[in-house]
Amino acid sequence: MTIFSKIVRGELPCKKVYESDEFLAFYDIAPKAKVHILAIPKRELKDFNEIDPALMERFSAFILKVVEVAGIKESGYRLITNTGAHSGQEVPHLHFHILGGEPLGALI
C-alpha cells in the first residue's frame, strides 16, 4: 500500500483540487512550481506501464478538468509522469505531476 492509496482511502489528508469516482487530484506537499498538483487513479497501478488505453482516455479528460479548475489551462502547464527506478519514480502508484502558474522554462 502506498501513501497515495492511504490518501484515497481518507487515512491521510490532502488538499483536494478535483475528484471523480476514478481519479483524485491534490496539491503536492513539496511543490516544485507555483502550482504543483498530483493527479492519480484511485485504483492502484504501479506506473504508466500498467494503465490500459480506455482508462488513460478517462484520465486524460480528468486532467483537462483539473487544469481548468486550477486556472492554468490557458496560461500553460507541464504534465510529467515518471516510470520505474531510472526515471526517479519515488511512489509506486501511477501519478502525473501538473506544474504551472508561472513560466517554467524548457527542459529539452
C-alpha distances in whole Angstrom, upper triangle without the diagonal:
4,7,8,6,7,11,11,11,13,12,13,16,17,20,20,23,22,20,21,20,17,17,17,18,18,20,19,19,21,23,25,28,29,27,23,21,18,17,14,14,12,11,8,11,11,14,17,18,16,18,21,24,24,21,22,25,24,21,24,26,23,24,27,27,25,28,30,29,28,32,31,32,36,36,33,30,28,25,22,19,18,18,17,18,21,21,19,16,13,10,9,9,13,15,18,20,23,26,29,32,34,35,33,35,35,32,34
4,5,5,7,9,10,11,13,11,11,14,14,18,18,20,20,19,20,19,17,15,15,16,16,17,15,16,17,19,21,24,26,23,20,18,14,15,12,12,11,11,9,10,10,12,16,17,16,17,21,23,24,20,21,24,22,20,22,24,22,21,25,25,22,25,28,26,25,29,28,29,33,33,30,26,24,21,19,16,16,15,15,16,19,18,16,13,10,7,7,7,11,12,15,17,20,22,26,28,30,32,29,31,31,29,31
4,5,5,6,9,10,11,9,8,10,11,14,15,18,18,17,19,19,17,15,13,14,13,14,12,12,14,17,19,21,23,21,17,15,12,13,11,13,12,13,11,13,12,14,17,20,18,19,23,25,25,21,22,25,23,20,22,24,21,20,24,24,21,23,26,24,23,27,26,28,31,31,28,25,23,21,19,17,16,17,17,18,21,19,17,13,11,8,9,9,12,12,15,15,18,20,24,26,28,30,27,30,30,28,31
4,5,5,6,9,10,10,9,10,10,13,13,15,15,14,15,15,13,11,10,11,10,12,11,12,15,16,18,20,22,19,16,13,10,10,8,9,8,10,9,11,11,13,15,18,16,16,20,22,22,18,18,21,19,16,19,20,17,17,21,20,18,20,23,21,20,24,24,25,28,28,26,22,21,18,17,15,15,16,17,18,21,19,17,13,11,8,9,7,9,9,12,13,16,18,22,24,26,28,26,29,29,27,29
4,5,5,6,9,9,9,11,12,15,14,17,16,14,15,14,13,11,11,13,13,15,15,16,18,20,22,24,25,22,19,16,13,12,10,9,7,8,7,10,11,14,16,18,16,16,19,22,21,18,19,21,19,17,20,21,18,19,22,22,20,22,25,23,23,27,26,27,31,31,29,26,24,21,20,17,18,18,18,20,23,21,20,16,14,10,10,8,11,11,15,17,19,22,25,27,30,32,29,32,32,30,33
4,5,5,6,5,6,9,10,14,14,17,17,15,17,16,15,14,12,14,13,15,15,15,18,20,23,25,25,23,20,17,14,15,12,13,10,12,11,14,15,17,20,22,20,20,23,25,25,21,22,25,22,20,23,24,21,21,24,23,21,24,26,24,23,27,28,29,32,32,30,27,26,23,22,20,20,21,21,22,25,24,21,18,16,12,13,11,14,14,17,18,21,23,26,28,30,33,31,33,34,32,35
4,5,5,6,5,6,7,10,10,13,14,12,14,14,14,12,9,11,10,12,12,13,16,17,20,22,22,20,17,14,12,12,10,11,9,12,12,15,16,17,20,22,20,20,23,25,24,20,21,23,21,18,21,22,18,18,22,20,18,20,23,20,20,24,24,25,29,29,27,24,23,21,20,19,20,21,22,23,26,23,21,18,16,13,14,12,14,13,15,16,18,20,23,24,27,30,28,31,32,30,33
4,5,8,8,9,9,12,11,13,12,10,11,11,10,9,7,10,10,14,14,15,19,20,22,24,24,21,18,15,12,11,9,9,6,9,10,13,15,16,18,21,19,18,20,22,21,17,19,21,18,16,19,19,16,17,20,19,17,20,22,20,20,24,24,25,29,29,27,24,24,21,20,19,20,21,22,24,26,24,23,19,18,14,14,12,13,13,15,17,18,21,24,25,28,31,29,32,33,31,34
4,6,8,10,11,14,13,16,15,13,14,12,12,12,11,14,14,17,17,18,21,23,26,27,27,24,22,18,16,15,13,12,9,11,12,15,17,19,21,24,21,20,23,25,24,20,22,24,21,19,22,23,19,20,24,22,20,24,25,23,23,27,28,29,32,33,31,28,27,25,24,22,23,23,24,26,29,27,25,22,20,16,17,14,16,16,19,20,22,25,27,29,32,34,33,36,36,35,37
4,5,6,9,12,11,15,15,13,14,14,15,14,12,13,13,15,16,16,20,21,25,26,26,23,21,18,16,16,14,14,11,14,15,18,20,22,24,26,24,23,26,28,26,23,24,26,23,21,24,24,20,21,24,22,20,23,25,22,22,26,27,28,32,32,31,28,28,25,25,23,24,25,26,28,30,28,26,23,21,18,18,16,18,17,20,21,22,24,27,28,31,33,32,35,36,35,38
4,7,10,13,14,18,18,16,18,17,18,16,14,16,15,16,17,16,19,22,25,26,27,24,22,19,17,18,16,16,14,16,15,19,20,22,25,27,25,25,27,30,29,25,26,28,25,23,26,27,23,24,27,25,23,26,28,25,25,28,29,31,34,34,33,30,29,27,26,24,25,25,26,27,30,28,26,22,20,17,18,16,19,18,21,22,23,26,28,29,32,35,33,36,37,36,38
4,7,10,12,15,16,16,18,18,18,16,13,14,12,13,13,12,16,18,21,23,23,21,19,16,15,16,15,16,14,16,16,19,19,21,24,26,25,24,27,29,29,25,26,28,25,23,25,26,22,22,25,24,21,24,26,23,22,26,27,28,32,31,30,27,26,24,24,22,23,24,24,25,28,26,23,21,18,15,17,15,18,17,19,19,21,23,25,26,29,31,30,33,34,33,36
4,7,9,13,14,14,17,18,18,16,12,12,10,11,12,11,14,16,20,21,21,19,17,15,14,15,15,17,15,18,18,21,21,22,25,28,26,25,28,30,29,25,26,27,25,22,24,25,21,21,24,22,19,21,23,20,19,23,24,26,29,29,28,25,25,23,23,22,23,25,26,27,29,27,24,22,19,17,19,17,19,17,19,18,19,21,23,23,26,29,28,31,33,32,35
4,6,9,11,12,15,17,17,14,10,9,6,7,9,9,12,13,17,18,17,15,13,11,10,12,12,15,14,17,18,20,20,21,23,26,25,24,27,28,27,23,23,25,22,19,21,22,18,17,20,19,15,18,19,17,16,19,20,22,25,25,24,21,21,20,20,20,21,23,25,25,28,25,23,20,18,16,18,16,17,15,16,15,16,17,19,20,23,26,25,28,30,29,32
4,7,9,11,15,17,17,14,10,9,5,6,8,9,12,13,16,16,15,12,11,10,10,12,14,16,16,19,20,22,23,23,24,27,26,25,28,28,28,24,24,25,22,19,21,21,17,16,19,17,13,15,17,14,12,16,17,20,23,22,22,19,20,19,20,20,22,25,26,27,29,26,24,22,20,18,21,18,19,16,16,15,15,16,17,17,20,23,23,26,28,28,31
4,6,7,11,14,14,11,8,6,4,7,10,12,15,14,17,17,16,13,12,9,10,10,12,14,13,17,18,20,22,21,22,26,25,23,25,25,24,21,21,22,19,16,18,17,14,13,16,13,10,13,14,11,11,14,16,18,21,21,20,18,19,18,19,19,22,24,26,28,29,26,24,22,21,19,20,18,17,15,15,14,14,15,17,17,21,24,23,27,28,28,31
4,7,11,14,14,11,8,5,5,7,11,13,16,14,17,16,14,11,11,8,9,9,12,14,14,18,20,21,22,22,22,25,25,22,24,24,23,20,19,20,17,15,16,15,11,11,12,10,7,9,10,7,7,11,12,14,17,18,17,15,17,16,17,18,21,24,26,28,29,26,25,22,22,20,22,19,18,14,14,13,11,13,14,14,18,21,21,24,26,26,29
4,7,11,11,8,6,5,7,10,13,16,19,17,20,19,18,14,13,10,10,9,11,12,13,16,18,19,22,21,21,24,23,20,22,22,20,17,17,17,14,12,14,12,9,9,11,8,6,10,10,7,9,12,14,14,18,19,18,17,18,16,18,19,22,24,26,29,30,27,26,23,23,20,22,18,17,14,14,14,13,15,16,17,21,23,23,26,27,27,30
4,7,8,6,5,6,9,12,15,18,20,20,22,21,21,17,16,12,12,9,10,10,10,13,16,17,20,20,20,23,21,19,20,20,18,15,16,16,13,11,13,12,9,10,12,10,9,12,13,11,13,16,17,17,21,22,21,19,20,18,19,19,22,23,26,28,30,27,26,23,23,20,20,17,16,14,14,15,15,18,19,20,24,26,26,29,30,29,32
4,5,5,6,9,12,16,18,21,24,23,25,24,24,20,19,15,14,11,11,9,9,12,15,17,20,20,19,22,20,17,18,18,16,13,14,14,10,10,13,11,8,11,13,10,11,14,15,13,15,18,19,19,22,24,23,21,22,19,20,20,23,24,26,29,31,28,28,24,24,21,21,17,16,15,16,17,17,20,22,23,27,29,28,31,32,31,33
4,6,8,12,15,18,20,23,26,25,27,27,27,24,22,18,16,13,12,9,8,10,14,16,19,20,20,22,19,17,17,18,15,12,14,15,11,11,14,13,10,14,16,14,14,18,18,17,19,22,23,22,26,28,26,24,24,22,22,21,24,24,26,29,31,29,28,25,25,22,21,17,16,16,17,20,20,23,25,27,30,32,31,34,34,33,35
4,7,11,14,18,19,22,24,24,26,26,26,23,20,17,14,11,9,6,5,7,11,12,16,16,16,18,15,13,14,15,12,9,11,12,9,8,12,12,9,12,15,13,13,17,18,17,19,22,22,21,25,27,25,23,22,19,19,18,20,20,23,26,28,25,25,22,22,19,18,14,13,13,14,17,18,21,24,26,29,31,29,32,32,31,33
4,7,10,14,15,18,21,20,22,22,22,19,17,13,11,7,6,4,5,8,11,12,15,15,15,17,15,13,15,15,14,10,11,12,9,7,10,11,7,9,12,11,10,14,16,15,16,19,19,19,22,24,22,19,19,16,16,15,18,19,21,24,26,23,23,19,20,16,16,12,11,10,11,14,14,18,20,22,25,27,26,29,29,28,30
4,7,10,12,15,18,17,19,20,20,16,14,10,8,6,5,6,7,10,12,14,16,16,16,19,18,16,18,18,17,14,14,15,12,10,12,12,9,10,13,11,9,13,15,13,13,17,17,18,22,22,21,18,18,15,16,15,18,19,21,24,26,23,22,19,18,15,16,12,12,10,11,12,13,16,18,20,23,25,24,27,28,27,29
4,7,9,12,15,14,16,16,16,12,10,7,5,4,6,9,10,13,15,15,17,16,17,20,19,17,20,20,19,16,15,16,14,11,12,13,9,8,11,10,7,10,12,11,10,14,14,15,19,19,18,15,15,13,14,14,17,19,21,23,25,22,21,18,18,15,17,13,12,9,9,10,9,12,14,16,19,22,21,24,25,24,27
4,6,9,12,11,14,14,14,11,9,5,5,7,9,12,12,16,16,18,19,18,19,22,22,20,23,23,23,19,18,20,18,14,16,16,13,11,14,13,9,12,14,12,10,14,15,16,20,20,18,15,16,14,15,15,17,20,22,24,25,22,20,18,17,15,17,14,14,11,11,10,10,12,14,15,18,21,20,23,25,24,27
4,6,9,8,11,11,10,8,6,4,6,9,11,15,16,19,19,20,20,19,20,24,24,22,25,26,26,22,21,22,20,17,18,19,15,13,16,15,11,12,15,12,10,14,14,16,19,18,17,14,15,14,15,15,17,20,22,23,25,21,20,18,17,15,18,16,16,12,12,10,9,10,12,13,16,18,17,21,23,22,25
4,5,5,9,10,11,9,6,5,6,10,12,15,16,19,19,19,19,18,19,23,23,22,25,26,26,23,21,23,22,18,19,20,17,15,18,18,14,14,17,16,13,16,16,18,21,20,18,15,14,14,13,14,15,18,20,20,22,19,16,15,13,13,16,15,14,11,11,8,9,10,12,14,16,18,17,20,21,20,24
4,6,10,11,12,11,9,9,10,13,15,18,19,21,20,21,21,20,22,25,25,25,28,29,30,26,25,27,25,22,23,24,21,19,21,21,17,18,21,19,16,19,19,21,24,23,21,18,18,17,16,17,18,20,22,22,23,20,18,16,14,14,17,16,17,14,14,12,13,13,15,16,18,20,19,22,24,23,26
4,7,9,11,11,8,10,11,15,16,20,21,23,22,22,21,21,22,25,26,26,29,30,31,28,26,28,27,23,24,25,22,20,22,22,19,19,22,20,17,20,19,22,24,22,20,17,16,16,15,16,16,20,21,20,21,18,16,15,13,14,18,17,18,15,14,12,13,12,14,15,16,18,16,19,21,20,23
4,6,7,7,5,8,10,14,16,20,21,24,23,23,22,21,22,25,26,25,29,29,30,27,25,26,25,22,22,23,21,18,20,20,16,16,19,18,14,17,15,18,21,18,17,14,13,14,14,15,16,20,21,21,22,19,16,16,15,16,19,18,18,15,13,10,10,9,10,12,13,15,13,16,18,17,21
4,7,8,6,10,11,15,18,21,23,26,25,24,23,21,21,25,26,26,29,29,30,27,25,26,26,22,22,24,22,18,20,21,18,16,20,19,16,17,15,18,20,17,15,12,11,13,12,14,15,19,20,20,20,17,15,15,15,16,20,19,18,15,13,10,10,7,9,11,11,12,10,13,15,14,18
4,5,6,9,12,15,18,22,24,27,26,26,25,23,23,26,28,27,29,29,30,28,25,26,26,22,21,23,21,17,18,19,16,14,17,17,13,14,12,15,17,14,12,10,10,12,13,16,17,21,23,23,23,19,18,18,18,19,22,21,20,17,14,10,9,6,6,7,7,9,8,11,14,14,18
4,6,10,13,16,20,23,25,28,28,28,27,25,25,29,30,29,31,31,31,29,26,27,26,23,22,23,21,18,18,19,15,13,16,15,11,12,11,14,15,13,12,11,12,14,16,18,20,24,26,27,26,23,22,21,21,22,25,24,22,19,16,13,11,8,6,5,6,9,10,13,16,17,21
4,6,10,13,16,20,22,25,25,25,25,23,23,26,27,25,28,28,28,25,23,24,23,19,19,19,17,14,15,15,12,10,13,12,8,10,8,12,14,12,11,9,10,12,13,16,18,22,25,25,26,22,21,20,20,20,23,21,20,16,13,10,8,6,5,5,8,11,11,14,17,17,21
4,7,10,13,17,19,22,21,21,21,19,19,23,24,23,25,25,26,23,21,22,21,17,17,18,16,13,15,15,11,11,14,13,10,12,11,13,16,14,13,10,10,10,11,13,15,19,21,22,22,19,17,16,16,16,19,17,16,12,10,7,6,5,7,9,11,13,12,15,17,17,20
4,7,10,13,15,18,18,18,19,17,17,21,21,20,23,23,23,20,18,19,18,14,14,16,13,10,12,12,9,9,12,11,9,12,11,13,16,15,14,11,10,10,11,12,15,18,20,22,22,19,18,16,16,15,17,15,14,10,8,6,5,7,9,11,14,16,15,18,19,19,22
4,6,10,12,15,15,15,15,14,14,18,18,17,20,20,20,17,15,17,16,12,13,15,12,10,13,13,10,11,14,14,12,15,14,15,19,18,16,13,12,10,10,10,12,15,17,19,20,17,16,13,13,12,14,11,10,6,6,5,6,9,12,14,17,19,17,20,20,19,22
4,7,10,12,13,13,14,13,13,16,16,14,16,17,17,13,12,14,12,9,10,12,9,7,11,11,8,10,13,13,12,15,15,15,19,19,17,13,13,10,10,10,13,15,18,20,21,18,17,14,15,13,14,11,9,6,5,7,7,11,14,16,19,21,19,22,22,21,23
4,6,8,9,9,11,10,11,14,13,11,14,15,15,12,11,14,12,8,11,13,10,9,13,13,11,14,17,16,16,19,18,18,22,23,20,17,16,12,12,10,13,14,16,19,20,18,17,14,14,11,11,8,6,5,7,9,11,14,17,20,23,24,22,25,25,23,25
4,5,7,8,10,10,11,14,11,10,12,13,13,9,10,12,10,7,11,12,10,11,14,14,13,16,18,18,18,21,21,20,24,25,23,20,19,15,15,13,15,15,17,20,22,20,19,16,16,13,12,8,7,7,10,13,14,18,21,23,26,27,26,28,28,26,28
4,6,9,12,13,14,16,14,12,14,16,15,11,13,15,13,11,14,15,12,14,17,16,15,18,20,19,20,23,23,23,27,28,26,23,22,19,18,16,17,18,19,22,24,22,22,18,18,14,13,9,10,10,13,15,17,21,23,26,29,30,28,31,31,29,31
4,6,10,11,13,14,11,10,12,15,14,10,12,15,13,12,15,17,14,16,19,19,18,21,23,22,23,26,26,26,29,30,28,25,24,20,19,16,17,17,18,21,24,22,22,18,18,14,12,9,9,11,14,17,19,23,26,28,31,33,30,33,32,30,32
4,6,9,11,12,10,10,13,16,16,12,14,17,16,14,17,19,17,17,21,21,20,23,25,24,25,28,27,27,31,31,29,25,23,20,18,15,15,14,15,18,21,19,19,15,15,11,9,6,8,10,14,17,19,23,26,29,31,32,30,32,32,29,31
4,6,8,9,6,7,10,13,14,11,12,15,15,13,16,18,17,17,20,21,20,22,25,25,25,28,27,26,30,30,27,24,22,18,16,13,13,11,12,15,18,16,17,13,14,11,8,5,6,9,12,16,18,22,25,28,30,31,29,30,29,27,28
4,7,8,7,9,12,15,17,14,14,18,18,15,18,20,19,18,22,23,22,24,27,27,26,29,27,27,31,31,28,24,21,18,15,12,11,9,9,12,15,13,14,10,11,8,5,4,5,9,12,15,18,21,25,28,30,31,28,29,28,25,26
4,5,6,7,11,13,16,13,12,16,16,13,15,18,17,16,20,21,20,21,25,25,24,27,25,25,28,28,25,21,18,15,12,8,8,6,7,11,13,11,12,9,11,9,6,6,4,7,10,13,16,19,23,26,28,28,25,26,25,22,23
4,5,6,9,10,13,11,9,13,14,12,13,16,16,15,18,20,19,20,23,24,23,26,24,23,26,26,23,20,17,13,11,8,8,6,9,13,14,12,13,11,14,12,10,9,6,8,9,13,15,18,22,25,27,27,24,25,23,21,21
4,6,8,11,14,12,11,15,16,14,16,19,19,18,21,23,23,24,27,28,27,29,27,26,29,30,26,23,20,17,14,11,10,7,9,13,14,13,15,13,15,14,11,11,9,12,13,17,19,22,25,29,30,30,27,28,26,23,23
4,7,10,12,10,10,14,15,13,15,18,18,18,21,23,22,24,27,27,27,30,28,27,30,31,28,25,22,18,16,13,13,10,12,15,17,16,17,14,16,14,11,10,8,12,14,17,20,23,27,30,32,32,29,30,29,26,26
4,7,8,7,6,10,11,10,12,15,15,15,18,19,19,21,24,24,25,27,26,24,27,28,25,22,20,16,15,12,13,12,14,18,19,17,19,16,18,16,13,11,8,11,13,16,18,22,25,28,30,30,28,29,28,25,26
4,6,6,6,9,10,10,12,15,15,16,18,20,21,22,24,26,26,28,27,25,28,30,27,24,22,19,18,15,17,15,17,21,22,20,22,19,22,20,17,15,12,14,15,19,21,24,27,30,32,32,30,31,30,28,28
4,6,5,6,9,10,10,12,14,15,16,19,20,21,23,24,25,27,25,23,26,28,25,23,21,18,18,16,18,16,19,23,24,22,24,21,24,22,20,17,14,16,16,19,20,24,26,29,31,31,29,30,28,27,27
4,5,5,7,9,10,11,13,14,16,17,19,21,22,23,25,26,25,23,26,28,25,24,23,19,20,18,20,19,22,26,27,24,26,23,25,23,21,18,15,17,17,20,21,25,27,30,32,32,31,32,31,29,30
4,5,5,6,9,10,10,12,14,15,16,19,20,21,22,24,24,22,25,27,24,22,21,17,17,16,18,17,20,24,25,22,24,21,22,20,18,15,12,13,14,18,18,22,24,27,30,31,29,30,29,28,29
4,5,5,6,9,10,10,12,14,15,16,18,20,21,22,21,19,22,24,21,19,17,14,14,13,15,15,18,22,23,20,22,19,21,19,17,14,11,12,12,15,16,19,22,25,27,27,25,27,26,24,25
4,5,5,6,9,10,11,13,14,16,17,19,20,22,21,18,21,23,20,19,18,15,16,15,18,18,22,25,26,23,25,22,24,22,21,18,15,15,14,17,17,20,22,25,27,28,26,28,27,26,26
4,5,5,6,9,10,11,12,15,16,17,18,20,20,18,21,23,21,19,19,16,17,16,19,20,23,26,27,24,25,23,24,22,21,17,14,14,14,17,16,20,22,24,27,28,27,29,28,27,28
4,5,5,6,9,10,10,12,14,15,16,18,18,16,19,21,19,16,16,12,14,13,16,17,20,23,24,21,22,19,21,18,18,14,11,10,10,13,13,17,19,21,24,25,24,26,25,24,25
4,5,5,6,9,10,11,13,14,15,17,15,13,16,18,16,14,14,11,13,13,16,17,21,24,24,21,22,20,22,20,20,17,13,12,10,13,12,15,17,20,22,23,22,23,23,22,23
4,6,5,6,9,10,11,13,14,16,15,13,16,18,16,15,16,13,16,16,20,21,24,28,28,25,26,23,25,23,23,19,16,15,13,15,14,17,18,20,23,24,23,25,25,25,26
4,5,5,6,9,10,11,12,14,14,13,16,18,16,15,15,13,15,15,19,20,23,26,27,24,24,22,23,21,21,17,14,13,11,13,12,16,17,19,22,23,23,25,25,25,27
4,5,5,6,9,10,10,12,11,10,14,15,13,11,12,9,12,13,16,18,22,24,25,21,22,20,21,19,20,16,13,11,9,10,9,12,13,16,18,20,19,21,21,21,23
4,5,5,6,9,10,11,10,8,11,13,12,11,12,11,14,15,19,21,25,28,28,24,25,23,24,23,23,20,17,15,12,13,10,13,13,15,18,19,19,21,21,22,24
4,6,5,6,9,10,10,9,12,15,14,13,15,13,16,18,21,23,27,30,30,27,27,25,25,24,24,21,18,16,14,14,12,14,15,16,19,21,21,24,24,25,27
4,5,5,6,9,9,9,12,14,13,11,13,12,14,16,19,22,25,27,28,24,24,22,23,21,22,19,16,13,11,11,9,11,12,13,17,19,19,22,23,23,25
4,5,5,6,5,5,9,10,9,8,10,10,13,16,19,22,25,28,28,24,24,22,23,22,24,21,18,15,12,11,8,9,9,10,14,15,16,19,20,20,23
4,5,5,6,5,8,10,11,11,14,14,17,19,23,26,29,31,32,28,28,26,27,26,27,24,21,18,16,15,12,13,12,12,15,17,18,21,22,24,26
4,5,8,8,11,13,13,13,15,15,18,20,24,26,30,32,32,29,28,26,27,25,26,23,21,18,16,15,12,14,13,12,16,19,20,23,24,25,28
4,6,8,11,11,11,10,13,14,16,19,22,25,28,30,30,27,26,24,25,23,25,23,21,17,15,13,10,10,9,9,13,16,16,20,22,23,25
4,6,8,8,9,10,13,15,18,21,24,27,30,32,32,28,28,27,27,27,28,26,24,20,17,15,12,12,9,8,12,14,16,19,21,23,25
4,6,5,6,6,10,12,15,18,22,25,28,30,30,26,26,25,26,25,27,25,22,19,15,13,10,9,6,6,9,11,13,16,17,19,22
4,6,6,7,10,12,15,18,22,25,28,30,30,26,26,25,27,26,27,25,22,19,15,14,11,11,9,10,12,13,14,17,18,20,22
4,6,9,12,14,18,21,25,27,31,33,32,28,29,28,30,29,31,28,25,22,19,17,14,13,10,10,12,13,15,17,18,20,22
4,7,11,14,17,20,24,27,30,32,31,27,27,27,28,29,30,28,26,22,19,17,13,11,8,7,8,9,11,13,15,18,20
4,7,10,13,17,20,23,27,28,27,24,24,24,25,26,27,25,22,19,15,14,10,9,6,8,9,8,9,11,13,15,17
4,7,10,13,17,20,23,25,24,20,20,20,22,22,24,22,19,16,12,10,7,5,4,7,9,9,8,11,12,13,15
4,6,10,13,16,20,21,20,16,17,17,19,19,21,19,17,13,10,8,6,5,6,10,11,10,8,10,10,10,13
4,7,10,13,17,19,18,15,15,14,17,17,18,16,13,10,6,6,5,7,9,13,14,14,12,13,13,12,14
4,7,10,13,15,15,11,12,11,13,14,15,14,11,8,5,5,7,8,12,15,16,16,13,14,13,11,13
4,7,10,12,12,9,10,8,11,11,11,10,8,6,5,6,9,11,15,19,20,19,16,18,17,14,16
4,7,9,9,5,6,5,8,9,10,10,8,8,8,9,12,14,18,21,22,22,18,19,18,15,16
4,7,8,6,8,6,9,10,9,10,8,9,10,12,16,18,21,25,26,25,22,23,21,18,18
4,6,6,7,6,9,10,8,10,10,12,14,15,19,20,24,28,28,28,24,25,23,20,20
4,5,5,6,8,10,10,13,13,14,16,17,20,22,25,29,29,28,25,25,24,20,21
4,6,8,10,13,13,15,15,16,17,17,20,21,25,28,28,27,23,23,21,17,18
4,6,9,12,12,14,13,13,13,13,17,18,21,24,24,24,20,20,18,15,15
4,6,9,11,13,13,13,13,13,16,17,20,24,24,23,20,20,19,16,17
4,6,7,9,9,9,11,11,15,16,20,23,24,24,21,22,21,18,19
4,6,9,10,10,12,12,16,17,21,24,25,25,22,24,23,20,22
4,6,8,8,11,12,16,18,21,24,26,27,24,25,25,22,25
4,7,9,12,14,18,20,24,27,28,29,26,28,27,24,26
4,6,10,12,16,18,22,25,27,28,25,27,27,24,26
4,7,10,13,16,20,23,25,26,23,25,24,22,23
4,7,10,13,16,19,21,22,20,22,22,20,22
4,6,10,13,16,18,19,16,19,18,17,19
4,6,10,13,15,16,13,16,16,15,17
4,7,10,12,13,12,15,15,15,18
4,7,9,10,8,11,13,13,16
4,5,7,7,11,13,14,17
4,7,9,12,15,17,20
4,6,9,13,15,18
4,6,9,12,15
4,7,9,12
4,7,9
4,6
4
